[in-house]
Amino acid sequence: MTDHIIVTDDGFIRTIQFNRPEKKNAILHAMYAKITDAMRDADVNPSIRVIVFKGTPGSFTAGNDMMDFVKGQRPEAKPHADSQPVRMFLKALPEIQTPMVAIVDGIAVGVGVTMLMHCDLVYCSPNASFMTPFTALGLVPEAASSLLMPAAIGHQQAAELLLLSKPINAKDALRMGFVTRVFKASKLEKKAKKEIDALAALPPSAVREAKRLMRRLPEPVADRMAVEGKAFSARLSSEEFTEAASAFMSRRKPDFSKFK
C-alpha cells in the first residue's frame, strides 16, 4: 500500500507520485492520507520550496478508486466526518502555502483534475486528457472547482467539464489557460524539471508571499493595491531583497540557497 504513493525529496523539491499504474493510479483512502501527510509536512519544512505531483506514464490519476470510494460512503464509515482521508486532502489543498506544481501525462479524472485548480503551475504532455464526470455519476463538483474553474477559464468552458462531463485534450486545455505549458511526452519530465528548478531557486519567502496574494479572494482594486503595498514595503527590508539588490549592483547572479 505504501508504494502506491512515493514521496521523494531532491534538494528543495518534494515529489509526490501516484504509483498504482495497474489501476491508472486511482486513489484509495490510504493513499489520500499519505498524500496529505506529505503535503502538510512539506509546508512546515523550511528545506522544501516546491511540491510536485506526478503520476506514471499514461496516467496522472483516474481519480477516486470507485470500489474504495463506495465503501467509504457506508454509514459505518462516517462519510461526512472531517477525519475522512479524502476530506482531509481537500481541506489541505487551499491551505498549502508552498508552491505546488503538477506534471500530467495521460489521463486526469475527477479529483485528478480539480486538484490542479489548486496547483500554481501545470505542465502536461500532448497525451494528457482532463475529465470531471461528476454529473455523469449523479454527483456535483468538489475541491471548490465550481468556483475556481469558471474563474480561471470562464463559465462556458468550465461547463464542458463540470456540466457535460466532457473530456478536453491538452491542446484545448492550453488554449483555455487550464495548463501552463504542453511539452512533448519524451521531454515532459526534463522540461518541467527545468521550470521547477527555476522556481525552487527563487527567494522562498517572496514566492510564498506572491502566491498568497494571488490566492486572495476578489476585492476592490484599491484594496488589493493597499495589501500589495504593505507586503511590498515589508519585502524591501527582507534579507532576500538585500541579496537581490547586492547581486544586481555587483553584476553577479543572486544566491538564495541559504534562505528558508
C-alpha positions as CSV (number, residue, x, y, z in Angstrom):
1,M,0.0,0.0,0.0
2,T,2.7,2.5,0.9
3,D,4.3,2.0,-2.5
4,H,1.1,3.4,-4.1
5,I,2.3,6.9,-3.1
6,I,6.0,7.5,-3.5
7,V,7.4,10.6,-1.7
8,T,10.9,11.8,-2.5
9,D,12.9,14.9,-1.7
10,D,15.5,16.2,-4.0
11,G,17.1,19.4,-2.7
12,F,14.4,22.0,-2.3
13,I,11.8,19.9,-4.1
14,R,9.3,17.3,-2.7
15,T,7.7,15.0,-5.3
16,I,4.5,13.1,-4.5
17,Q,4.0,10.4,-7.1
18,F,0.8,8.4,-7.8
19,N,2.1,4.9,-8.3
20,R,-0.7,2.5,-8.9
21,P,-0.4,2.1,-12.7
22,E,-2.3,-1.1,-12.9
23,K,-5.4,0.9,-11.8
24,K,-4.5,4.0,-13.7
25,N,-3.3,5.5,-10.4
26,A,-6.9,5.5,-8.9
27,I,-6.7,6.8,-5.4
28,L,-7.5,4.8,-2.3
29,H,-8.4,6.3,1.1
30,A,-5.0,5.2,2.5
31,M,-3.3,7.0,-0.5
32,Y,-5.1,10.2,0.3
33,A,-3.8,10.0,3.9
34,K,-0.2,9.6,2.8
35,I,-0.5,12.4,0.2
36,T,-2.0,14.8,2.8
37,D,0.7,14.0,5.3
38,A,3.4,14.6,2.7
39,M,1.9,17.9,1.8
40,R,1.4,19.1,5.3
41,D,4.9,18.1,6.3
42,A,6.4,19.8,3.3
43,D,4.6,23.0,4.1
44,V,6.3,23.3,7.5
45,N,9.6,22.0,6.4
46,P,11.9,25.0,5.6
47,S,14.0,22.9,3.4
48,I,11.1,22.3,0.9
49,R,10.3,25.1,-1.5
50,V,8.2,23.3,-4.1
51,I,5.7,20.4,-4.0
52,V,5.4,18.4,-7.2
53,F,2.6,16.0,-8.1
54,K,3.0,13.4,-10.9
55,G,1.8,10.0,-12.0
56,T,3.2,7.3,-14.2
57,P,3.5,7.2,-18.0
58,G,0.0,7.4,-19.4
59,S,-1.8,8.2,-16.2
60,F,-1.7,11.1,-13.8
61,T,-4.6,9.7,-11.8
62,A,-8.0,8.3,-12.6
63,G,-9.4,9.9,-9.5
64,N,-11.2,8.0,-6.8
65,D,-11.0,4.3,-6.8
66,M,-14.7,3.7,-7.1
67,M,-14.9,0.5,-5.1
68,D,-13.0,2.0,-2.3
69,F,-14.9,5.2,-2.6
70,V,-18.3,3.5,-2.4
71,K,-17.2,1.5,0.7
72,G,-16.3,4.8,2.3
73,Q,-19.8,6.1,1.9
74,R,-21.4,3.4,4.0
75,P,-22.9,4.8,7.3
76,E,-20.4,2.9,9.5
77,A,-17.6,4.7,7.6
78,K,-18.9,8.1,8.6
79,P,-18.5,9.6,5.1
80,H,-19.2,13.1,6.2
81,A,-16.6,13.1,9.0
82,D,-13.9,15.7,8.7
83,S,-11.4,13.0,9.6
84,Q,-12.1,11.1,6.3
85,P,-8.8,11.0,4.3
86,V,-10.3,12.5,1.2
87,R,-11.8,15.4,3.2
88,M,-8.5,16.0,4.9
89,F,-6.8,16.1,1.5
90,L,-9.4,18.5,0.0
91,K,-9.1,20.7,3.1
92,A,-5.3,20.8,2.8
93,L,-5.2,21.9,-0.9
94,P,-6.1,25.5,-0.4
95,E,-4.2,25.8,2.8
96,I,-0.8,24.8,1.5
97,Q,1.5,27.9,1.2
98,T,4.3,26.1,-0.6
99,P,4.1,26.4,-4.4
100,M,2.5,23.3,-6.0
101,V,3.3,22.0,-9.5
102,A,1.6,19.2,-11.4
103,I,3.2,17.1,-14.2
104,V,0.4,15.4,-16.2
105,D,0.9,12.7,-18.7
106,G,-2.1,10.8,-19.8
107,I,-5.5,10.8,-18.1
108,A,-6.5,13.0,-15.2
109,V,-10.1,12.3,-14.0
110,G,-12.2,13.7,-11.2
111,V,-10.2,14.9,-8.3
112,G,-7.1,14.4,-10.5
113,V,-8.5,17.5,-12.4
114,T,-10.0,19.5,-9.6
115,M,-6.8,19.3,-7.5
116,L,-5.0,21.1,-10.5
117,M,-7.0,24.2,-9.8
118,H,-5.0,24.5,-6.5
119,C,-1.7,24.0,-8.3
120,D,0.3,27.1,-9.3
121,L,1.8,25.5,-12.4
122,V,0.6,22.6,-14.5
123,Y,2.8,21.0,-17.2
124,C,1.4,18.3,-19.4
125,S,2.2,16.2,-22.5
126,P,0.0,16.0,-25.7
127,N,-1.2,12.7,-24.3
128,A,-3.0,14.4,-21.4
129,S,-6.8,14.5,-21.1
130,F,-8.9,16.0,-18.4
131,M,-12.4,14.9,-17.4
132,T,-14.6,15.6,-14.4
133,P,-17.5,13.1,-14.7
134,F,-19.4,14.3,-11.6
135,T,-22.8,14.9,-13.2
136,A,-22.5,11.7,-15.2
137,L,-22.2,9.9,-11.8
138,G,-25.1,11.9,-10.3
139,L,-22.7,14.0,-8.3
140,V,-21.5,17.6,-8.2
141,P,-18.1,19.2,-8.4
142,E,-15.7,19.3,-5.4
143,A,-12.5,20.9,-4.2
144,A,-14.1,24.3,-4.9
145,S,-13.9,23.6,-8.6
146,S,-17.3,25.1,-9.2
147,L,-15.7,28.4,-8.0
148,L,-12.2,28.1,-9.2
149,M,-12.7,26.6,-12.6
150,P,-15.1,29.2,-14.0
151,A,-13.0,32.0,-12.6
152,A,-9.9,30.5,-14.3
153,I,-11.2,29.5,-17.7
154,G,-14.7,31.1,-18.0
155,H,-18.2,29.7,-17.3
156,Q,-18.8,28.3,-20.7
157,Q,-15.5,26.5,-20.9
158,A,-15.9,25.2,-17.4
159,A,-19.4,23.9,-18.2
160,E,-17.9,21.5,-20.7
161,L,-16.0,19.8,-17.9
162,L,-18.3,20.3,-14.9
163,L,-21.8,20.1,-16.5
164,L,-21.3,18.0,-19.6
165,S,-18.7,15.7,-18.0
166,K,-16.9,16.2,-21.3
167,P,-13.2,15.5,-21.6
168,I,-10.8,18.0,-23.0
169,N,-7.4,17.4,-24.6
170,A,-4.0,19.0,-23.9
171,K,-4.4,21.4,-26.8
172,D,-7.7,22.7,-25.6
173,A,-6.5,22.8,-22.0
174,L,-3.6,25.1,-23.1
175,R,-5.9,27.3,-25.1
176,M,-8.3,27.7,-22.2
177,G,-5.4,28.6,-19.8
178,F,-6.1,25.4,-17.8
179,V,-2.5,24.3,-18.1
180,T,0.8,26.3,-18.1
181,R,2.7,24.5,-20.9
182,V,2.5,21.4,-23.1
183,F,5.7,19.6,-23.7
184,K,6.5,16.5,-25.8
185,A,5.9,13.4,-23.8
186,S,9.5,12.3,-24.2
187,K,10.7,15.7,-22.9
188,L,7.9,16.4,-20.3
189,E,9.9,15.4,-17.2
190,K,13.1,17.2,-18.3
191,K,11.3,20.4,-19.4
192,A,9.1,20.5,-16.3
193,K,12.1,19.9,-14.0
194,K,13.9,22.9,-15.6
195,E,11.0,25.1,-14.7
196,I,10.6,23.6,-11.2
197,D,14.3,24.0,-10.5
198,A,14.0,27.7,-11.5
199,L,11.1,28.2,-9.1
200,A,12.9,26.5,-6.3
201,A,15.9,28.7,-6.9
202,L,13.9,31.9,-6.3
203,P,13.7,33.7,-2.9
204,P,11.3,31.3,-1.0
205,S,9.6,33.9,1.2
206,A,8.9,36.2,-1.7
207,V,7.5,33.3,-3.7
208,R,5.2,32.2,-0.9
209,E,4.0,35.8,-0.4
210,A,3.3,36.2,-4.1
211,K,1.3,33.0,-4.0
212,R,-0.7,34.3,-1.0
213,L,-1.5,37.5,-2.8
214,M,-2.6,35.7,-6.0
215,R,-4.8,33.3,-4.0
216,R,-6.7,36.1,-2.1
217,L,-10.4,36.4,-2.8
218,P,-11.6,39.0,-5.2
219,E,-11.7,42.5,-3.8
220,P,-11.8,46.1,-5.0
221,V,-8.6,47.2,-6.9
222,A,-7.8,49.9,-4.4
223,D,-8.0,47.4,-1.5
224,R,-5.7,44.9,-3.3
225,M,-3.2,47.6,-4.1
226,A,-3.1,48.5,-0.4
227,V,-2.5,44.9,0.6
228,E,0.2,44.6,-2.1
229,G,1.8,47.9,-1.0
230,K,2.1,46.8,2.6
231,A,3.6,43.4,1.6
232,F,6.0,45.2,-0.9
233,S,7.2,47.6,1.8
234,A,7.9,44.7,4.1
235,R,9.8,42.9,1.4
236,L,12.1,45.9,1.0
237,S,13.7,45.2,4.4
238,S,14.0,41.5,3.8
239,E,17.3,39.7,3.5
240,E,16.2,38.2,0.2
241,F,15.8,41.7,-1.3
242,T,19.1,42.8,0.1
243,E,20.8,39.8,-1.6
244,A,19.0,40.5,-4.9
245,A,19.9,44.2,-4.8
246,S,23.5,43.4,-3.9
247,A,23.8,40.9,-6.7
248,F,22.4,43.4,-9.2
249,M,24.8,46.1,-8.1
250,S,27.7,43.7,-8.2
251,R,26.6,42.3,-11.6
252,R,26.5,38.7,-10.2
253,K,23.9,36.1,-10.0
254,P,22.0,36.2,-6.7
255,D,22.2,33.2,-4.4
256,F,19.0,32.5,-2.5
257,S,20.0,29.0,-1.4
258,K,20.7,30.0,2.2
259,F,17.2,31.4,2.8
260,K,14.3,29.4,4.3
